[in-house]
Amino acid sequence: MGMTITEKILAAHAGVEKVVPGEIINSTVDIALGNDITAPIAIKEFEKAGAKHVFDRRKIALVPDHFAPNKDIASATQAKAMRSFANSHDIENYFEVGQMGIEHALLPERNLTLPGDVIIGADSHTCTYGALGAFATGIGSTDLAATMITGKIWFKVPESMKFVFKGKKKNKWITGKDLILYTIGKIGVSGALYRAMEFTGPLLDEMDIDDRFALANMAVEAGAKNGIIKPDKKTLDFINAQEIKPSRDYKMYESDADAKYHSVHEYDGADIDLQVAFPHLPENSKPLSEAKGIKLDQVVIGSCTNGRFKDLEIAAGLVKGRKVAKGMRFIVIPATQKIYMKALKAGLIETFIDAGAVVSTPTCGPCLGGHMGILAEGERCLATTNRNFVGRMGHPKSEVYLASPAVAAASAIAGEIIGPDVIGG
């Protein structure tokens, strides 16, 4: 019996020829990630353990992105703790405000996350890097502390579920965000609990890396341990296009033809419409047609799911020459400084501002209810973020709907949820 791509990566990092689901392994780690919420807790545990040195200063990444630029004294204190630790241990991949971006967009553009890697991060959306063919998963701060000391972490090898996307996109607006919302709508928020979600199929082969990032990013919203996509030429093109070249070797894996899966789910692109996830769970995903006409107070485009250049480009193309609806708060957040600069040079930032949007420096900000767009009681927001739990973006009696950048941009212009075709994009 062959192995899945997830099993092959874990076997290689455990130093064994084969692993099977349910087996407990001790794995080496290529990158260990923390942010300004989770790293300070890990740092305290690191110090409580009496550790004097990190396992490898080049394999730890610390990114202040959740409450940065600092929104208050508490967040400034958190960031200071991380900054001090990075300085004292000479952490190579610490990114200060001015260099930082949203972690799960920043690390790939710096080629810190590579095919075949094992990547752990004290952030649930670490699974994003599965888009590059890596095993990437979120962990707790205590596990991050242990990994920073030892360079290793234990895993129970997950069963794999295969998701095959066939056919063609139903229309040009369909993105990776729609595929993952559709999938979560089918299997539910616990449908892949502690399993690997392996995404494949001809429809996915056609999609670019930004779409794949959005798809892998939300695997955790189905309860998955990781999401993963076989690396291919598009993966290599993305890696080779970055200014910073990989500093270490990497290996591209793929599943064996006779690999065993927990289950196989096949979806036809002809059945996948633009999706909108209704409050208060990502599994409440419905076709756009069932959401049209819902009035909005705010629209947010950004986050580690949909703050990349392609997302901004799609949105800007729809709002160009138009104005946001009266009373609409339209917040646009490029995911990294590089993306921000590229959007600036391409004229996208001017387009957004002319339309009546506010454009923020890179930050997770409103996605987690941190800052830069908190909702008051009774307010309703459509966002390209990844979660819409009760109180996620502010008041417990506010509502968050999830959708793609195309739907978000069109809805900002209309003041209610509509599709991009309605405004003639």
C-alpha positions as CSV (number, residue, x, y, z in Angstrom):
1,M,0.0,0.0,0.0
2,G,1.4,3.4,-1.0
3,M,1.4,6.6,1.0
4,T,-0.3,10.0,0.6
5,I,1.7,13.2,0.2
6,T,1.1,14.0,3.9
7,E,2.3,10.6,5.0
8,K,5.5,10.8,2.8
9,I,6.5,14.2,4.2
10,L,5.9,13.1,7.8
11,A,7.9,9.9,7.3
12,A,10.8,11.8,5.8
13,H,10.9,14.2,8.8
14,A,10.5,11.3,11.3
15,G,13.5,9.5,9.7
16,V,11.5,6.4,8.8
17,E,10.5,4.8,5.5
18,K,6.8,4.6,6.2
19,V,4.1,6.0,8.5
20,V,0.5,5.0,8.9
21,P,-2.5,7.0,10.2
22,G,-2.8,6.9,13.9
23,E,0.9,6.4,14.5
24,I,2.7,8.7,16.9
25,I,5.9,10.2,15.4
26,N,8.6,12.6,16.4
27,S,9.2,15.0,13.5
28,T,11.9,17.5,12.8
29,V,10.6,21.0,11.9
30,D,11.7,23.3,9.0
31,I,10.0,26.5,10.2
32,A,8.4,27.3,13.6
33,L,6.2,30.4,13.5
34,G,4.8,32.7,16.2
35,N,3.0,36.0,16.1
36,D,2.4,38.9,18.5
37,I,-0.5,37.1,20.3
38,T,1.0,33.6,20.6
39,A,4.8,34.1,20.7
40,P,4.9,36.0,24.0
41,I,3.2,33.0,25.7
42,A,5.7,30.7,24.1
43,I,8.5,32.9,25.2
44,K,7.4,32.7,28.8
45,E,7.3,28.9,28.6
46,F,10.7,28.9,26.9
47,E,12.2,30.8,29.8
48,K,10.3,28.8,32.4
49,A,12.0,25.7,30.9
50,G,15.4,27.3,31.6
51,A,16.3,27.1,27.9
52,K,19.3,29.3,26.9
53,H,19.3,28.8,23.1
54,V,16.8,28.3,20.3
55,F,17.4,25.2,18.1
56,D,18.1,27.2,15.0
57,R,17.8,30.9,14.7
58,R,17.2,30.6,11.0
59,K,14.2,28.3,11.4
60,I,12.1,30.4,13.7
61,A,9.9,33.1,12.3
62,L,8.3,35.8,14.5
63,V,5.8,38.2,12.9
64,P,3.9,41.0,14.7
65,D,0.8,41.1,12.6
66,H,-2.3,40.7,14.7
67,F,-2.3,44.0,16.7
68,A,0.4,45.7,14.7
69,P,1.0,48.6,14.4
70,N,0.2,48.4,18.1
71,K,-3.3,49.4,19.0
72,D,-2.9,49.9,22.7
73,I,-0.5,49.5,25.6
74,A,-1.2,45.8,26.0
75,S,-0.5,45.0,22.4
76,A,2.7,47.1,22.5
77,T,3.8,45.1,25.5
78,Q,3.2,41.8,23.6
79,A,5.2,43.1,20.6
80,K,8.0,44.3,22.9
81,A,8.4,40.9,24.4
82,M,8.7,39.3,21.0
83,R,11.1,41.9,19.8
84,S,13.3,41.5,22.8
85,F,13.4,37.7,22.4
86,A,14.2,38.0,18.7
87,N,17.1,40.4,19.5
88,S,18.5,38.4,22.3
89,H,18.5,35.2,20.3
90,D,19.5,36.8,17.0
91,I,16.4,35.4,15.3
92,E,17.0,35.8,11.6
93,N,13.4,35.9,10.5
94,Y,11.9,38.5,12.8
95,F,9.9,41.1,10.8
96,E,9.4,44.5,12.4
97,V,6.6,46.9,11.4
98,G,7.8,48.3,8.1
99,Q,9.0,44.9,6.9
100,M,6.2,42.6,8.2
101,G,3.0,41.6,6.6
102,I,0.3,39.1,7.5
103,E,2.4,36.0,8.4
104,H,0.8,33.5,6.0
105,A,1.4,35.8,3.0
106,L,4.8,37.1,4.2
107,L,6.6,33.8,4.7
108,P,5.8,32.4,1.2
109,E,7.0,35.5,-0.6
110,R,10.3,35.3,1.3
111,N,10.6,31.6,0.4
112,L,10.6,30.4,4.0
113,T,7.9,27.9,3.3
114,L,8.8,25.3,0.7
115,P,7.5,22.1,-0.8
116,G,8.1,19.0,1.4
117,D,8.5,21.1,4.5
118,V,7.1,20.4,8.0
119,I,5.9,23.8,9.2
120,I,4.3,24.5,12.6
121,G,2.9,27.8,13.7
122,A,1.1,29.0,16.8
123,D,-1.7,30.2,14.5
124,S,-4.5,28.0,13.2
125,H,-4.2,29.2,9.6
126,T,-0.6,27.9,9.3
127,C,-2.3,25.3,7.1
128,T,-2.0,27.9,4.3
129,Y,1.4,26.6,3.3
130,G,-0.1,23.3,2.2
131,A,-0.7,25.2,-1.1
132,L,3.0,24.8,-1.8
133,G,3.0,21.1,-1.0
134,A,4.2,21.3,2.6
135,F,2.8,19.7,5.7
136,A,1.8,22.8,7.7
137,T,-0.4,22.9,10.8
138,G,-1.3,25.1,13.7
139,I,-0.2,24.3,17.3
140,G,-0.4,25.9,20.7
141,S,2.1,28.3,22.3
142,T,3.4,25.6,24.7
143,D,4.2,23.3,21.7
144,L,5.9,26.3,20.0
145,A,8.1,26.8,23.0
146,A,9.1,23.2,23.0
147,T,9.8,23.3,19.3
148,M,11.9,26.4,19.6
149,I,14.1,24.5,22.1
150,T,14.3,21.1,20.4
151,G,13.5,21.6,16.7
152,K,11.1,18.7,17.0
153,I,7.4,18.1,17.6
154,W,5.3,15.0,18.0
155,F,2.3,14.3,15.7
156,K,-0.3,11.6,15.4
157,V,-0.3,10.8,11.6
158,P,-3.6,12.0,10.3
159,E,-5.9,10.0,7.9
160,S,-6.2,11.7,4.6
161,M,-9.3,12.8,2.7
162,K,-9.1,13.4,-1.0
163,F,-11.1,16.3,-2.6
164,V,-11.2,16.1,-6.4
165,F,-12.4,19.2,-8.3
166,K,-13.4,18.2,-11.8
167,G,-14.5,20.1,-14.9
168,K,-14.2,23.9,-15.4
169,K,-15.1,27.0,-13.5
170,K,-18.7,27.9,-13.8
171,N,-17.7,31.5,-14.5
172,K,-14.6,33.7,-14.5
173,W,-15.3,35.0,-11.0
174,I,-15.0,31.6,-9.2
175,T,-11.9,31.4,-7.0
176,G,-10.2,29.1,-4.5
177,K,-12.3,30.9,-1.8
178,D,-15.5,29.6,-3.5
179,L,-14.1,26.1,-3.7
180,I,-13.2,25.9,0.0
181,L,-16.5,27.5,1.1
182,Y,-18.4,25.1,-1.1
183,T,-16.4,22.2,0.4
184,I,-16.9,23.2,4.0
185,G,-20.6,23.7,3.2
186,K,-20.7,20.1,2.1
187,I,-18.8,18.4,4.9
188,G,-19.2,20.8,7.8
189,V,-16.8,22.5,10.3
190,S,-16.0,19.1,11.8
191,G,-16.1,17.1,8.6
192,A,-12.3,16.7,8.4
193,L,-11.5,16.7,12.1
194,Y,-7.8,15.8,12.6
195,R,-7.5,14.7,9.0
196,A,-5.4,15.8,6.1
197,M,-7.5,17.5,3.3
198,E,-5.7,16.7,0.1
199,F,-7.0,18.9,-2.8
200,T,-6.5,17.8,-6.4
201,G,-8.2,17.6,-9.8
202,P,-8.2,19.3,-13.2
203,L,-10.1,22.4,-12.0
204,L,-7.5,23.0,-9.3
205,D,-4.6,22.4,-11.7
206,E,-5.9,25.4,-13.7
207,M,-6.0,27.7,-10.6
208,D,-3.0,29.8,-9.7
209,I,-1.1,29.9,-6.4
210,D,-3.1,32.7,-4.9
211,D,-6.3,30.6,-5.3
212,R,-4.5,27.6,-3.8
213,F,-3.4,29.6,-0.8
214,A,-7.0,30.6,-0.2
215,L,-8.1,27.0,-0.5
216,A,-5.5,25.5,1.9
217,N,-5.9,28.4,4.3
218,M,-9.4,27.4,5.3
219,A,-8.8,23.7,5.7
220,V,-8.8,24.3,9.4
221,E,-12.3,25.6,9.2
222,A,-13.4,22.0,8.4
223,G,-11.4,20.9,11.5
224,A,-8.5,19.5,9.4
225,K,-5.0,19.0,10.7
226,N,-3.7,20.2,7.4
227,G,-4.6,21.0,3.9
228,I,-2.3,20.1,1.0
229,I,-1.9,20.3,-2.7
230,K,0.6,18.5,-4.9
231,P,3.3,20.9,-6.0
232,D,3.6,21.4,-9.8
233,K,5.1,23.9,-12.3
234,K,3.0,26.7,-10.9
235,T,4.4,26.1,-7.5
236,L,8.0,26.2,-8.9
237,D,7.1,29.4,-10.9
238,F,5.9,31.1,-7.7
239,I,9.1,30.1,-5.8
240,N,11.4,31.2,-8.6
241,A,9.5,34.5,-9.0
242,Q,10.3,35.7,-5.5
243,E,13.2,38.2,-5.0
244,I,14.6,36.1,-2.1
245,K,15.6,32.7,-3.3
246,P,15.3,29.5,-1.1
247,S,18.2,29.2,1.3
248,R,17.8,25.4,1.6
249,D,17.0,22.4,-0.5
250,Y,13.4,21.2,-0.8
251,K,11.7,18.1,-2.2
252,M,8.4,17.8,-4.1
253,Y,6.2,14.9,-3.0
254,E,3.0,13.5,-4.4
255,S,0.6,10.7,-3.3
256,D,1.0,7.2,-4.6
257,A,-1.7,5.9,-6.9
258,D,-2.5,3.2,-4.4
259,A,-2.5,5.4,-1.3
260,K,-5.3,4.8,1.1
261,Y,-7.8,7.5,2.0
262,H,-10.4,7.9,4.7
263,S,-12.8,9.0,1.9
264,V,-12.8,10.6,-1.5
265,H,-15.1,13.5,-2.4
266,E,-15.6,14.5,-6.1
267,Y,-17.0,17.9,-7.0
268,D,-17.8,19.2,-10.5
269,G,-17.0,22.9,-11.2
270,A,-20.3,23.2,-13.0
271,D,-22.0,22.8,-9.7
272,I,-20.0,25.4,-7.8
273,D,-21.4,28.9,-7.8
274,L,-20.0,32.0,-6.1
275,Q,-20.4,31.3,-2.4
276,V,-21.4,33.3,0.6
277,A,-21.0,31.9,4.1
278,F,-23.8,33.1,6.4
279,P,-23.4,33.8,10.1
280,H,-22.2,32.3,12.3
281,L,-20.1,29.4,10.8
282,P,-18.1,28.9,7.6
283,E,-20.2,25.8,7.0
284,N,-23.3,28.0,6.4
285,S,-22.1,28.4,2.8
286,K,-24.8,29.0,0.2
287,P,-24.9,30.1,-3.4
288,L,-24.7,33.8,-4.0
289,S,-28.2,33.8,-5.3
290,E,-29.5,33.0,-1.8
291,A,-27.6,36.0,-0.3
292,K,-28.5,38.8,-2.7
293,G,-30.1,41.9,-1.3
294,I,-28.7,41.5,2.3
295,K,-27.9,45.1,3.4
296,L,-24.4,45.8,4.7
297,D,-22.6,48.4,6.9
298,Q,-19.0,47.3,6.1
299,V,-16.9,45.4,3.6
300,V,-13.4,44.2,4.3
301,I,-11.0,42.9,1.7
302,G,-7.8,41.4,3.1
303,S,-6.5,38.8,5.6
304,C,-4.3,35.7,5.1
305,T,-7.0,34.3,3.0
306,N,-7.6,37.0,0.4
307,G,-5.2,39.9,0.8
308,R,-2.9,39.0,-2.0
309,F,-2.3,41.1,-5.2
310,K,-4.7,39.1,-7.4
311,D,-7.4,39.7,-4.8
312,L,-6.8,43.4,-4.8
313,E,-6.6,43.5,-8.6
314,I,-10.0,41.7,-9.0
315,A,-11.6,44.1,-6.5
316,A,-10.0,47.3,-8.0
317,G,-11.2,46.3,-11.4
318,L,-14.8,46.2,-10.1
319,V,-14.8,49.4,-8.2
320,K,-12.8,51.5,-10.7
321,G,-14.8,54.6,-11.7
322,R,-17.5,53.8,-9.1
323,K,-18.2,55.0,-5.6
324,V,-19.1,52.9,-2.5
325,A,-22.7,53.0,-1.4
326,K,-23.7,55.8,0.9
327,G,-22.9,54.9,4.5
328,M,-20.7,52.0,3.5
329,R,-17.3,51.5,5.3
330,F,-15.0,49.8,2.8
331,I,-11.7,48.6,4.2
332,V,-8.9,47.3,2.0
333,I,-5.8,45.7,3.6
334,P,-2.9,44.5,1.4
335,A,-1.4,41.4,3.1
336,T,2.3,42.5,2.9
337,Q,4.4,45.5,2.2
338,K,5.4,44.0,-1.1
339,I,1.8,43.5,-2.1
340,Y,1.0,47.0,-1.0
341,M,3.8,48.5,-3.1
342,K,2.9,46.5,-6.1
343,A,-0.7,47.6,-5.8
344,L,0.4,51.2,-5.4
345,K,2.5,51.1,-8.5
346,A,-0.3,49.5,-10.4
347,G,-2.7,52.3,-9.4
348,L,-4.9,50.0,-7.4
349,I,-4.6,52.0,-4.2
350,E,-5.7,55.2,-5.9
351,T,-8.6,53.3,-7.4
352,F,-9.7,52.2,-4.0
353,I,-9.4,55.6,-2.4
354,D,-11.2,57.3,-5.3
355,A,-14.0,54.8,-4.8
356,G,-14.3,55.8,-1.1
357,A,-12.3,53.0,0.5
358,V,-9.8,53.3,3.3
359,V,-6.5,51.4,2.7
360,S,-4.6,50.1,5.7
361,T,-1.0,49.0,6.3
362,P,-0.7,45.2,6.4
363,T,-2.4,43.8,9.5
364,C,-4.7,41.0,10.5
365,G,-6.7,43.8,12.2
366,P,-10.5,43.3,11.8
367,C,-10.3,39.6,10.9
368,L,-9.9,38.6,14.6
369,G,-11.8,41.6,16.0
370,G,-8.5,43.2,16.9
371,H,-8.7,46.7,15.3
372,M,-9.2,48.6,12.0
373,G,-12.9,47.7,11.6
374,I,-14.6,46.5,14.7
375,L,-18.4,46.0,14.4
376,A,-21.0,47.5,16.7
377,E,-24.2,45.8,17.9
378,G,-26.5,45.1,15.0
379,E,-23.9,45.9,12.3
380,R,-23.4,43.6,9.3
381,C,-20.1,43.0,7.4
382,L,-19.1,41.1,4.3
383,A,-15.5,40.0,4.5
384,T,-12.9,38.0,2.5
385,T,-11.6,36.7,5.9
386,N,-11.8,33.1,7.0
387,R,-14.1,33.0,10.1
388,N,-17.5,34.4,11.0
389,F,-18.0,33.1,14.5
390,V,-20.2,35.0,16.9
391,G,-18.4,38.1,18.0
392,R,-15.4,37.3,15.7
393,M,-15.2,40.9,14.3
394,G,-16.7,42.8,17.2
395,H,-20.1,42.8,19.1
396,P,-21.7,39.4,19.7
397,K,-24.8,40.8,18.0
398,S,-23.0,41.8,14.8
399,E,-23.0,39.6,11.8
400,V,-20.1,38.6,9.4
401,Y,-20.6,37.0,6.0
402,L,-17.7,35.5,4.1
403,A,-17.1,35.7,0.4
404,S,-14.5,36.2,-2.4
405,P,-13.0,39.6,-3.3
406,A,-15.2,39.9,-6.4
407,V,-18.4,39.6,-4.3
408,A,-17.0,41.8,-1.7
409,A,-16.1,44.6,-4.1
410,A,-19.4,44.5,-5.9
411,S,-21.2,44.5,-2.6
412,A,-19.3,47.6,-1.3
413,I,-20.5,49.5,-4.4
414,A,-24.1,48.3,-4.0
415,G,-24.4,48.5,-0.2
416,E,-25.8,45.0,-0.2
417,I,-24.7,41.5,-1.2
418,I,-24.6,41.2,-5.0
419,G,-22.5,39.5,-7.6
420,P,-19.8,41.1,-9.7
421,D,-21.8,40.5,-12.9
422,V,-24.5,42.9,-11.6
423,I,-22.2,45.9,-11.7
424,G,-20.8,45.0,-15.1
425,G,-17.3,43.9,-14.1
